Amino acid sequence: QVQLVEFGGGLVQAGGSLRLTCAASGDVFGVEDMGWYRQGAGTQRELVARITRNGGTKYSDSVKGRFTISRDNAMNSVYLQMNSLKPEDTDVYHCYGYLLTDGRPSGGDYWGQGTRVTVSS
């Protein structure tokens, strides 16, 4: 079974830092774009940061200069270093990956279950 598993969320005070990690597991033989999205209750999922296989990055304006996305292609993993966290960063963060798998050799969108980040003021 192909999965994206996230960990690293939690509770932190404003101004603090957290590092999210996501790893793809299962019958995965290739990973293209990976990224992080966030979604609150009753809201649409929105882009936080995205990274191509070659390291090209894109960030939402709200996190530029505070968050850094990176990846390890050998480990099929993506990371999000979140610094200078604000209460408005509170949300559920979902990992995304365009994965090439035995069941979907041409690739497809996969999502993690989400990890909650709570920033207290």
N, C-alpha and C positions, 0 to 999 in steps of 0.2 A: 504494500500500500504506500503510495507516495504522500508524503506529508511535508509541511513547513511547520517547524516547531520553534516557537518564540520563548524567550525568557529574559528576565532582567528588569521587568517593570516593578513598581512599588510606590511607596510614599516618600516624598522628599519635600523639604522646605524650599520656598522660593529662593532662587539664587543658587540652588544646589545642582548636582549633576546625576545623571543615570546613563547607563550603557545598555542598549538592547542588542540581543543577539538572536539570529534566526538561522536555522540550518535545514537544508532539504535532505530528506531521507527516503529510502525506498529505491525502486528501479529507475533512477535518474541517470541519464548518460550525458546530459548537457544542460547548462543553465544560461539563459540570455539575460535580459534585464531583471534586476531585483530592486526592491524598494520597500518603503514604509508608508502606510496610509493611516489616517486616524478617523475615528467615527464615534460621535457621541450619540446619546439616545435621541431618536427622532431626527437625526441629521444624516446627510449624505456622507459617504466616505470621501475624504479629501486627501490629496497628495501631501506628504510631508517631504519626502526626498526619494530620489530614484537614481540608480546607477547602472550603466551599461556594463557589458562584459569587459570592455576595454577601459573602464574607469571614468567614462564621461558622467557627470553628475547634473542633477536638476533639483532645486529646492523651492519650496513655497516661500513667498516673501516673508511670511511671519516667522520663519526659523533661520533665515539666512544669517550667517555670522555667529550663530549659537549652536547649531547642530551640524554634525559631520557624518556623512554616510561613507562606508567603506565595505570592501568585500574580500573574501578569500576564495578564489576560483577552485583551488585544489580541495577545499573543504565544503564547497557549495554553500557558503555562508555569507550573510550580510550583517552588518553592524550599524548601529546608530548611536553615536556619542552625543548626548544631549547636555549642554552646559547652560548656565544662566537661566534655569527653568523658571517659568512664570505660571501663576495659577491658571491662566488661560490655555496652558499646554495640557491641562488635565483632560484625559481622554483614554479610549481604548485604541491601542496601536496594533495594526495588522501588518504582518509581513506579506510581501507579494513576490512572486517569481514566475517568469515565463520559462517553464521547464520542458525539456525533451525527455520523454519517458518511454519505457517499453510499450505501454498502452497507448501513448500519444506521441509517436515518433516525430511528427511534424511540429510538436510543441503545443502548449496550452497554458492558460492562466491558472495559477494556483494561489490559494490564500491560506494564511495561518489562522488559528482560532482567535488570536488577539491576546495582548497582555496590557493590563491596566496600569496607567501612570497617573498618579495623583500628586499634585503640587499644592501644598498648603501655603497660605499667606502669612 
